[in-house]
Amino acid sequence: MQHVLDTSTIGVTAAEENARVLGSVSASYVDAPVSGGVAGARARTLSVMYAGPKDACDAVEPILAGLSDRRQRVGERAGMAQALKLANNFLSATTLLATSEAVSFGLSAGLDMGTMLEVLNSSSGQSGATSDKFPRHVLTGTYAAGFTNSLMSKDMQLYVEAVREQNAPSVLGPLISSVWQQFSESDPAVDFTRIYPFVQQMGGTETTADL
């Protein structure tokens, strides 16, 4: 049997359809999106989440092992790994956006960004945004995390669609997605850490979404 290993982030429905089509010609499909960006790929620290029948997953395991030591099978069905990847990116997008707003607020009150990050990272507000993205890419002004705002906007749209299809709770998703869409339309294909200057430019404007 032939096996197809897909490391793209394409959404739950697309992964399910791929598995159905391939199954009709006696081929297996392993849904295996990755998280960690270019730096993670170079350092072999990508988080690989994959889903599919056990025999198919076992067959592609050597390839997955070549990608990273951080890999986990998360389910039996194609689409389950996509769901987890979209949930992960929703959290990443949300914390980066929220940190951008919080830091902008702090600076407006006269605080220093470095001091803010030091305190936040020893407090309950710590996240991947405060401990990694801001110190490495925002504070330094490099903005080179290796993931574009256009891709994040695409993933947020996929997340909102998947939540709607699953009839799952939807409170922040549409709002977060709308901000990333505005950012990607305003300045397409730039590093996603540049959400910070975008938020600063928004000033007192309000962003709304149909919740």
Secondary structure, DSSP 8 states (H G I E B T S, - for coil): -EEEEE-S---HHHHHHHHHHHHTTTEEEEE--EESHHHHHHHT--EEEEES-HHHHHHHHHHHHHH-SEEEEEESSTTHHHHHHHHHHHHHHHHHHHHHHHHHHHHHTT--HHHHHHHHTTSTT--HIIIIIIIIIITTS----S-BHHHHHHHHHHHHHHHHHHT---SSHHHHHHHHHHHHHHSTT-BGGGHHHHHHHHTT-------
